[in-house]
Amino acid sequence: MPILKPDIRLEQRSSQTNINHKSSSMNILLLGSGGREHAFVWKLKQSPLCDALYVAPGNAGTATMATNVALNINDAAAVAAFVKENSIDMVISGPEEPLVRGLADQLKADPALQKLHFFGPGAEGAQLEGSKDFSKRFMARHNIPTAAYQTFSRDTLAEGIAYLEQHALPIVLKADGLAAGKGVVICQSREEAVQVFREMIEDLKFGEASAQVVVEAFLEGIELSMFVITNGKEYLLLPEAKDYKRIGEGDTGPNTGGMGAISPVSFADAVFMEKVDQRIIQPTIAGLAAEGIAYTGFIFFGLIKVGDEPFVIEYNARMGDPETEVVLPRLKSDLLSHLLAACEGRLGAEETIFDPRYACTVMLVSAGYPEAYEKGKVMTGLPEVRDSLCFHAGTKAEGGEVLTNGGRVLALTSYGATKAEALQKSFSAAETVQFEGKNYRRDIGFDLD
């Protein structure tokens, strides 16, 4: 299997080297509404291959660069109708739910859409993210390093409790299915673990997602995220990133969807990255191929460095958020060219080029997030931000104003020759933008050199 490594250079290579196979431009439908999707719009619009770009449903930021459309992205019939009516050439799914629900499979089954490119795996491949048990069993079959685990359900509840009562501490409990990033609980005592375990399975604490629960051994280390574009046989490596999930400074308080991110990651040196490539990325791609799982899309590798060794915490079948907001700014080559090449089975002809500068994202969130929060707060100061990219997450435009419309509101991304320089710009932008109840972490990157 070819290892397609990035060519890290300051100069921007002519985009024509990546697109000489196709002279006509494309109509694209991007699914999603967060900061990740605004970053995708920003990057896709730089490609000469991009003609019309639609975002469903989008936000106030995507509306300034593309056409927002009111579309239920989990309604395959509605998506298919829009694709036909607007001569869409490629659909890209930002979030995971349409993938796990099998949107790619449903569109590909339509005889009228046989020429449509869908960037994202079908339901089978999306189980890498859609089922923690599936992904753990997959890793076991292909000798991919991950934490020891057992899976339990209502039928094996008593066995699960007995397992917990002798388990080493702390104990990690994970809802098997999609739980909007909230289905992981780290328990410091066996009593707490048994209580939460019962709540997850008997009371469906996380809905049907916790009808099955994966019990994992706790791994002590530092986390990072890796990403590839793959056609299921070859892959292109994207810049790595580290995100910060907890709401409080010093990594305290409840988990969120992400409070900020940094790329590159200082501890991910060449020796460590080679281990990741050889022991995790290559076996994952080879495993998909060996099991006959067709996979065209992104793979997100949630990793932890234990000592000097990499382990997989989780897979995602899409890009992370807010990692996308630092990864795509560091990708100098043509993203759309890469995605098209993956869809057409010629990824080996592509080459990623990285910007060597740091990119740092600070997320502005609503008061109360990740618990109950209010929407509809007027935002000011956006036009005054000069040295940062403003990727809208939970926003909407109304009456000539931009209003908050979610828990995570805005991702402020800045470049810098050093991490400190990039962060200083993002923190300055965070003070420039105002809305009632604004909150953000002032220590993003605190654990990196």
N, C-alpha and C positions, 0 to 999 in steps of 0.2 A: 504494500500500500504506500503511495507516495506521501511524504511528509511535506506539506506546503508551508514553509516558514516565511514570516514577514521579512520584507526588506526595509529596515529602519533607516530612513534617510531624510535629510532636511528638505531636499528639493521635491517639488510636486511633479511626478511623472506626467507626461501628456496623457490626458484621458483617452486620446485616440488609440493608444496602445491596447486599451482594454475593450474598445467598442467597435473596432474595425470590422467585426463580423456582422454588424447590423447598422444600417444607416437610418432606418425609420425610428421614430420615437414611440413611446408606449403610454397607454392609459392605465393608471394604477388605482386600485382601491385598497386603502390601508384601514384595518379594523382596530378600533380602540379610541381612548379618550384621555390618556394620561400624559405625563411628562415624557415617557418613553416614546409615545406616538408623535409628540411635537418634535422630539429629537430626530425621529425617523423622517418626518416631513422636511425638516431643515437639511438633512443629509441627502435625501432623495432629490430635492429640488436642485442640487448642485450638479446632477448628472445630465448630460446632453441627451440621454435616452428617455428622460422623463418629460412627458407632454402634459396631459391632464392628470391631476392628482386629487383624488377624493378621499375624505376621511370620515369614517362612520363610528361613533357620532361626532368625534372631535371635541375641541374646546375653543376658548377664545383665542388662544395662540395659534392653533392650526388654521383657524379661519382667516388669519392674516396672510397665509402662504399657500393655502389649498382651499378646496371647496368642501365644507362640512355637509354631511347628509344625515338626515334622521332615519336611521336604519337599525333594526334589531339584528345585531351581528350573530345571534344564536338562532335566527330564523333562516334556515338554508334556502327556503323558497323565495323569501324576500331578497336575500343576497343574490341568488341566481337571476332573479328578474332584473335587479339593478345592473348586474354584470352584462346582461344581454342588451338592455336598453342603452347602455353607455359605452358599448364596445370596449369593455375592460380587457386588457391583455394579461394583467397580473394582479392577484389578490395576495396581500401580506397580512398575516394575523399578528397583531401585537400581543394581546392577552392569550392566556392558556385555555380558557373555557371553550371557545369555538373549536379549538383543536381537539380537546378531549371529547367533545360532543360529536366529532367526526365530520365537521364542515367540509374539510378537504375531500373526503370520500364522497360525500353527497353531491358536491359540485362536479367532481370528476365522473360521477355516474350519469350525468345529464348528457345525452348525445349531442346537444347543441353547444356544449362547453368543452369539447375534446381538445381544443387548442389553447384553452385557458391555462396559464401558469399559476399554480397555487404554492406560495412559499410558506411552508409549514407542514408538519407531518400529518398523516392520517391518524385515526383513532388508535390504531395498534401502537404506532410509534409514540404517540402522545402519552401512552401509559407510563412512559419513563417518568413523567411528572404526575399523571393522573392517579397513580397508585404507588404508594411508598412500598407496599409489599412486592408488587411487580418489579420495581426497580432494584430492590434488595436481592430478590431471587435472580434477576438478570446479572447483577454484579457477582453473585456467588457462582453462577454458571461460568462466568468468564474471568474469574480470579482477579477481579478489580478490587483494590483495597477499600474497605469500608468498615464501619463499626459492627461488632457482633449484634445479632438481633433475634427476636422471635415475634411472630404475629399471632394475635388472638382476636376472637370474636365472641358474640353472645354464647355460642355453643361451647366455647372453650374458656369461659369466664373463670371457672374455679381453677383451672390449670394456670391461667394467667396470674391470678392472685398468688398462688403458690410460688410461681416463678418470681414475682416481684418481692415476695417476703424473704427470698434468699439472694436477691440481686445486689451487686455492689452499688454504692452510691457515688455521685448522684445518678438518677435514672431518667432517661429521656423517653417520653411518650409522644408518639406521632399519630395523628389521624391518618388513616390510609389514603383517603381521597382528598379532593380539593377543598381547602378551608380558608381561602382568601388570605393565606399567609399567617393564620392564627392557630393552626392546628398542632403546634409543637409546645409541649410543656416539659420543663426540666424540674424534676422533683428532688428535693434535698433530703427527704426522709422516706422510708418505706411506707409509713402511714399515709403521708401525702400522696405517694404514688398510687396506692390502692384506692384511695378516695377519688383521685382524678381519673384513674382507670375505669372505675365504676361509672362515674359521671359521663365519661366519653362513650362507653358502650351501652350502658343501661338507659341513661338519660339523653343520649345523642347530643352531648354538649356542643359538638360542632356539626350537628345535623347528620345526614347519612354518611358524611365523610368519615365520621368516627365509629361507624358500625363495625369496622375492623380497626385495631390499634397495633402499631408496630412498637415494640419495646426495644430500645437500643441501649447499648453501653455508651457512657459519656466519654467523649474524646477531649483531652485537654490540649489546646493549641491555639493558633491564630488562623482566622479564616480569610479566604479570598475567592474570587469568582473568575472562572475562565469561560470563554465562549468560542464556538466554531460555527462556521457556515459549512454545511455538508450536503452532499447528494447521496449519502448512504454508503459511499465507497471512498471518496476523496474528501478532503476538508481544507478549509482555510482558517488559520488561527487569527482571532481578533485580539486587541489589547486586553490585558487582564485588569481587574479592578477589585477594590475592597469597599464594601458598603457598611453602613452603620445602622443597625435595626432598632436599637432601643431608644425610647423617647428621651431619656435623661442623659446628661453629661456623665462621662465616665462609664458609659454603657450600663446605665441603671434604668429601672422602671420597665414597663411592659414593652413588648415588641411592637413595631410598626411595620408599614410597608417599606420603610427606608428613610433615614433622615439625612443622608448624604453619601458621597462616594468619592474615591480617589483612584487615579490611574496615572503612572504605573505604580506597582506595589513594590516597595523597597526590598522586602525579604524574599521576593520571588526571583532569585538569581538564576543564572543560566543552568547551574547544576540541578536546582530544584525543578525548574521548568522542563528539563530533559526527563526527569523522573515522571512528571505529570504526563508528558507526551507519550513516553514508552509504556507506562504502567496503567494509565487511565484513558487518555484520549484514543490512542490507537486500538486498545482492546474493546472500547465501547463501539467504535465504528465497525470494527471487524465482527463484533458480536451481533450487531444489527444485521449485517450482511449474512452471517452464518445462519441466523434464525429466519432469514427470508423476510425481514421487516423492512419494507420500502420506507425510506426516510429522506425527505428533502426539506431542510429547514435549519433553524438554529438549534444547537444544544448548549445549554448552560450547565457548567459543572460547578456546583457549590462544594468547595474544597476546604479542608483544614490541614494545616501543617503541624504535625505532631513530631516534635524534635526536628529532624530534617526530612521526614517522610510525609508524602501526600496521601490523604484519605478522602473519599467522596462522602459528603454529608447528604447531598441530594442532586438529582438532575432536574432541570426545567426544559421544556420543549420550546422555549422562546427566550428572548432577551430579558434580562432583569431590569428592574426599575427601583432605584435611580442609577444603576450601573450604566445603562444605555446612554445616559446623559454625560458620561465621561468617556465611554468607549467610542461612540461615533465621532465626537469631536477630535479624537486622536487618530481616527482612520482617514488617511489622506487619499487613498485610492477610491475608485468609483464603487460605492455600495451596490447600486442598482445593477451594474455590470456583473458584480460577483453573484448577486441573487439570480440573475438571468442565466448565467453560466451554470449554476447549480441546477436550475430547473431543466436546462437543456443537456445535462450530463457531460459538460466539458469544463469542469472546475479546474482541472489540471493546467489549463491555459491561463488562469488568473493568478494574480500576485497581490497580496495586501501590502500597503505601505503605511507605516505608522509615523505620526508626529512625535518627536522625542520629548516634547515639553510635557510638563504635568498638566492634567486637567482635574479640577476639583469642583464638586457640586455640593452646595448647601441647600437643603430643602426647607422652605417656609411652610409651616403647617398651621391649621386652625386651633384656637384655644379649645382644650378638652380632648383633642385627638391623642391617642387612638380610641378613646371612648366617645361619648356623645359630644357633638360639636355643632355649632351653628353655621349656616350658609348665608350667602347674600350680603357679605360685608364688602363695601366699596374699597377697591384697591387704588392707591395713588403711587406716583413716583416711578412707574415703569418707563416712561420716556426719558427719565433722567439717568437710567443705568447705562453706562458707557463702555465699561471694560469687561462686561460679563454677558454671556448668552442667557436669555430668560426663556426657559422652557416651561410653558404652562402645563399644569397637571389638573387640579380641580378648579377650573375657572369657567365663566360664561360671560358673554357680552350682552348687555341689556341697557337700553336707553342711552347709548353713547358712553357707557361706563363698563369697566371690567369688574366683575363681582366674584367673590370666592364661591366655589361650588363643590367643595370636597374637603376631606381631612388634610390631604397633602395638596398644597395650593400651587407652589411655584418652585422649580429647580433652577438655581442660579449657578451656572458653570463658568469657570474662568481658567485661562491658560497662565502658566508661569514657568520660568526657567527652573524654579524650585517649587517644592510643595508649599512652602511658606508664602511665596509670592502669589501663587494661584489662590490659596486660601484667603489671603488678605483681600484680594479683589472680590471674592465671593462674599466675604463677611461685610465688606463695604457696601456691596449691592444689597445685601440683606437689610442693612440699615436704611438704604435709600427707599426701598419699597415699603409701603405702609398699608396696613389694614387692621381693623379692630381685632384684638386677640392674637395677633401674630406671635408665633413661637418658632424658634430654631435652635439647633445645637451649635454652641460656640467652640466645640472641641473636636470637630471632625478631623481625623488624621492624627489624633493625639498619641496613638500607639504605634506610629510608623516613624522611621528615622527621617 
